[in-house]
Amino acid sequence: MSTPSVELAQLQDALQGWLQFGSDRMHGHIFAHDDDERGHRLRLYADAYRLRLLEVLGQDYPALRTMIGASTFDALATRYVAVHPSRNPSLRWLGRHLADWLRAEHQPAAFSAVAQFEWAQGEVFDAADTPPIDATPLQALAPSQWPALRFTLAPALRQLEAVGNAAAIVTAAAEGQSLPAWSALPDEHWLLWRQDYIVHWRALPTDEAAALSAVAGGACFAEICTVLPAEQPALRAASLLKRWLADGLIAGLHTQNPSV
Amino acid sequence: MKTSLHGFGLGLRPSHYESLLEDGAAIDWLEIISENYLVPGGRPLWMLDRIAERYPLVMHGVSLNIGGSDPLDRDYLRALSRLAKRVRPLRISDHLCWTGHGGVQLHDLLPLPQNEQTVRHVAARVRQVQDTLGSQLLLENVSSYYRHADDTLDEAAFLAAIVAESGCGLLLDVNNVYVNAHNHGFDAVDFLQRLPLHAVQQIHLAGHSDDALGSGLLVDTHDAPVCEGVWHLYGEAVRRFGPVPAMIERDDDIPPLQALLDELAIARRVAALATATEQAA
């Protein structure tokens, strides 16, 4: 096992301090003929660090950046990375806290809603693969097996609520159209999922959102029926199940509790 | 599938996926950025699998932090190993630098103090990585904008010492040699002559830019065509190291695939000319 020298750790701490916070502890360690040269040599690293992180966040949140403008986005992103620097070898995860951070910073609700929607798009885009199943196994079930039937959802699926018309804003930004004004739409639920490696989304009726949440929570078919206000909840549940299967949302069927 | 790396390649970039799969291309191999595929699933890995069926691949990482003072990231190494099992790369490389400290990833290729202590530190970590991956690691020389005031080794001696002590190979980025020769005032051809002859197993060719604020420093942007000076230095590298597998590495302002294929054709001509003149000498 290699033990790094104290000097190496101190040098790295000093440069990191420069990159993240502009501290000047690194200056004395740089070979240069004068302060001007030393400043240029260090500036290139500070510029690269900041620009790289802002570029990645801009790529992960293109609609948010369009909606609030590049300068506002960059100013917020700069503050964000100071609080949430990257801690993963891949920059893929740099922006994972942005929506929560915007909310905690009391930024307008539109900012965090669009950020939440765009991050969910990314999560669905490269979530783990599972082969979806079709309705064939259901046809082999005896009627007595249906009430205890449970489901495993595909990993490439996210349910969102309270994101207003973020979907319309994201769509308009992607198409280069002028963005619609923010609208809170407090009761809307959204589903994002992936099929054939393409990310889709649609608004969910309230009862479907409740049923899907129940599925995600491990509810069995009989329990799912209890959250559906329909006159014939079993029929409604079966109808929803048919659509979920067609959309590739279901990765597993279990006639016993999968956690048992 | 080929089992040895030779010829001329390109860095795999998502904007070229379809062209590479639909048309095929006169490319001997492709280099992937490992971190781009350390994701759970979805389109990136699906495309990678299709590309891997068609082209030999090498893996090139940017976050190994081989010179870092934090412990090596075991989770990252395990993820690299899983990816290597998936794509069966002909080479695995990263950079001779540090990339993070105290658990924070800085996502830049930061220069190391060049002294014997760093050589021992890096070499020990290279051996750990090679044991974990079950494969020799290639380390790339990085562009840099400063040297540490108390460096006791120049860059060529630093690289040679790490190769000797760790058993790693070198990924020679000719553009980075050119940039560093300018930024630190050394002779690039002499630099090549002082690298261990058989250590260089892969070559990167890329473009760079002038510092926009007029410092006179060159910036390793990898966003432009290879310049005349780098082509000349590449010819010198071929004369020194032979027909080492070489590739164009474009990281930004990615042009259409054909533009990079045209640039690769220049690389083939430069290498052929250098080989011919070396044989005639």
Contacts between the chains, C-beta under 8 A, distances in Angstrom:
chain1	res1	chain2	res2	distance
A	1	B	124	7.4
A	2	B	120	7.3
A	2	B	121	5.1
A	2	B	124	3.4
A	2	B	125	5.5
A	2	B	128	7.8
A	4	B	68	7.7
A	4	B	69	3.6
A	4	B	121	5.6
A	5	B	69	7.9
A	5	B	117	5.2
A	5	B	118	8.0
A	5	B	121	6.9
A	7	B	113	7.3
A	7	B	117	7.5
A	8	B	67	7.9
A	8	B	69	5.1
A	8	B	112	7.8
A	8	B	113	6.6
A	8	B	117	7.2
A	8	B	118	6.6
A	8	B	121	6.6
A	9	B	69	3.9
A	9	B	101	7.5
A	11	B	113	6.1
A	11	B	148	7.0
A	12	B	68	6.9
A	12	B	69	5.5
A	12	B	98	5.8
A	12	B	101	4.2
A	12	B	110	7.7
A	13	B	101	6.0
A	13	B	102	6.9
A	15	B	110	6.3
A	16	B	101	4.8
A	16	B	102	6.9
A	16	B	104	6.6
A	16	B	106	6.4
A	19	B	106	5.9
A	19	B	108	7.7
A	20	B	104	7.3
A	28	B	149	7.4
A	29	B	148	5.6
A	29	B	149	5.6
A	29	B	150	7.7
A	30	B	146	4.8
A	30	B	147	7.7
A	30	B	148	7.2
A	30	B	149	6.3
A	31	B	146	6.7
A	31	B	147	4.6
A	31	B	148	6.6
A	31	B	149	4.6
A	31	B	151	7.2
A	32	B	146	7.2
A	37	B	215	7.5
A	38	B	146	7.7
A	40	B	145	7.9
A	40	B	211	7.0
A	40	B	213	7.2
A	40	B	215	3.7
A	40	B	217	6.3
A	41	B	145	4.7
A	41	B	146	4.0
A	41	B	215	7.8
A	41	B	217	7.0
A	42	B	145	7.8
A	42	B	146	6.8
A	43	B	213	7.4
A	43	B	215	7.9
A	44	B	145	4.5
A	44	B	211	6.6
A	44	B	215	7.8
A	44	B	217	6.6
A	44	B	219	6.2
A	45	B	108	6.5
A	45	B	110	7.1
A	45	B	145	6.5
A	48	B	108	5.8
A	49	B	106	6.2
A	49	B	107	7.5
A	49	B	108	5.8
A	52	B	107	5.8
A	52	B	108	7.0
A	53	B	107	7.2
A	85	B	104	4.7
A	85	B	105	7.4
A	86	B	100	8.0
A	86	B	104	6.8
A	86	B	105	4.2
A	86	B	106	7.6
A	86	B	107	6.1
A	87	B	103	5.8
A	87	B	104	6.3
A	87	B	105	6.2
A	88	B	105	6.4
A	89	B	35	6.0
A	89	B	38	7.1
A	89	B	63	3.6
A	89	B	73	6.4
A	89	B	76	4.8
A	89	B	79	8.0
A	89	B	105	6.1
A	90	B	35	4.4
A	90	B	36	7.7
A	90	B	38	5.3
A	90	B	39	7.6
A	90	B	63	7.1
A	91	B	35	7.5
A	91	B	107	5.7
A	92	B	35	7.6
A	92	B	38	7.7
A	92	B	39	6.4
A	124	B	42	8.0
A	125	B	42	5.3
A	125	B	43	6.6
A	126	B	39	4.0
A	126	B	40	6.1
A	126	B	41	6.3
A	126	B	42	3.8
A	126	B	43	7.1
A	126	B	44	5.8
A	126	B	45	7.7
A	127	B	40	5.6
A	127	B	41	6.1
A	127	B	42	6.2
A	128	B	40	3.9
A	128	B	41	4.4
A	129	B	40	7.8
A	129	B	41	3.7
A	129	B	42	6.9
A	129	B	45	7.4
A	129	B	46	7.6
A	155	B	40	7.0
A	155	B	41	7.6
A	156	B	41	7.5
A	156	B	42	6.8
A	194	B	42	6.6
A	197	B	42	6.2
A	197	B	43	4.2
A	197	B	46	5.6
